[in-house]
Amino acid sequence: MVHIPSARAAGVRLPIIPTDAGWIAQTPGTISLGQGVAYYGPPPDAMRFLASPEVTIIDIERPPDRL
């Protein structure tokens, strides 16, 4: 007997944690979100850009290619 899942069951997406773990495992040097990525500061280039006197709110909303 062949099992055919209902449309509702077939529409359920897989949990993201195993998918995320797979991406991390496939990408050497990646830091998982559970290892404090939120505590890393902004990149130095971003800080220099924001500190430059010619930066306007338009630049912040849509940064130029120089970043």
TIVEXPA-377105 format. One line per field, with one value per residue: residue number from 0; residue in three letters; x, y, z of N, C-alpha, C in turn. Coordinates in steps of 0.2 Angstrom, whole numbers. Layout:
N
num = NUM ...
residuo = ALA ...
n_u = X ...
n_v = Y ...
n_w = Z ...
ca_u = X ...
ca_v = Y ...
ca_w = Z ...
c_u = X ...
c_v = Y ...
c_w = Z ...
***
This chain:
67
num = 0 1 2 3 4 5 6 7 8 9 10 11 12 13 14 15 16 17 18 19 20 21 22 23 24 25 26 27 28 29 30 31 32 33 34 35 36 37 38 39 40 41 42 43 44 45 46 47 48 49 50 51 52 53 54 55 56 57 58 59 60 61 62 63 64 65 66
residuo = MET VAL HIS ILE PRO SER ALA ARG ALA ALA GLY VAL ARG LEU PRO ILE ILE PRO THR ASP ALA GLY TRP ILE ALA GLN THR PRO GLY THR ILE SER LEU GLY GLN GLY VAL ALA TYR TYR GLY PRO PRO PRO ASP ALA MET ARG PHE LEU ALA SER PRO GLU VAL THR ILE ILE ASP ILE GLU ARG PRO PRO ASP ARG LEU
n_u = 4 3 8 1 3 -8 -14 -12 -2 8 11 18 32 49 58 69 81 88 91 99 109 115 119 129 138 143 150 165 172 161 151 139 123 120 132 134 134 127 134 145 153 150 156 173 173 160 158 168 162 149 154 159 159 151 140 123 105 100 110 112 100 101 115 130 140 153 155
n_v = -6 11 26 41 57 69 85 95 91 89 102 107 115 110 110 124 123 111 113 125 120 111 120 127 117 114 125 130 139 147 154 149 155 153 155 168 178 190 199 203 217 231 230 237 246 250 257 268 273 278 288 297 314 318 309 306 304 298 291 282 274 269 264 269 262 261 255
n_w = 0 -4 3 3 7 15 8 16 26 17 14 24 30 32 48 51 58 57 43 43 51 42 32 39 42 29 26 29 43 46 58 69 73 86 93 97 87 87 95 88 82 70 53 50 38 37 48 46 35 40 49 41 35 24 23 21 25 14 9 19 18 6 2 -6 -19 -14 -2
ca_u = 0 7 5 0 2 -13 -11 -10 4 13 12 21 39 54 61 74 87 93 94 104 115 118 123 135 143 145 153 170 173 155 149 132 119 120 138 135 135 124 139 150 152 149 163 176 171 153 159 171 157 145 158 161 154 146 135 116 101 99 116 111 95 103 122 133 144 160 156
ca_v = 0 17 31 48 62 74 91 99 88 90 109 109 116 107 115 128 122 106 116 129 116 109 126 129 112 115 132 131 146 150 155 148 160 151 157 175 183 196 203 206 224 232 230 244 250 253 263 273 276 282 293 302 320 319 304 309 299 294 286 276 270 266 265 269 256 262 251
ca_w = 0 -5 8 0 12 14 5 22 28 12 13 30 29 37 53 49 62 53 37 45 53 36 28 43 41 22 25 34 45 48 65 70 76 93 96 99 82 88 99 84 80 63 49 50 33 38 53 43 30 44 52 36 36 19 23 22 27 8 9 24 16 0 2 -13 -21 -11 4
c_u = 4 4 6 -1 -4 -10 -9 -3 10 15 16 29 43 56 67 81 91 95 99 110 119 122 129 140 146 150 159 171 167 154 142 129 119 127 140 137 132 129 144 148 151 156 166 174 165 154 163 166 152 148 160 156 149 141 128 111 99 104 115 105 97 111 125 138 151 160 159
c_v = 6 22 38 53 67 81 96 97 89 97 111 110 113 112 118 126 116 109 120 125 113 114 127 123 112 121 133 138 149 149 154 154 159 153 164 180 189 201 205 213 225 232 237 248 253 258 269 277 281 288 299 308 321 314 308 303 295 289 280 272 266 268 265 263 256 258 245
c_w = 0 -1 4 6 10 11 11 25 23 11 19 28 34 42 50 52 59 46 38 47 47 32 32 42 34 21 30 36 47 55 66 74 84 97 97 93 83 92 94 82 72 59 50 44 34 43 50 38 34 48 47 36 30 18 25 23 20 7 13 21 10 -1 -5 -14 -17 -5 3
***
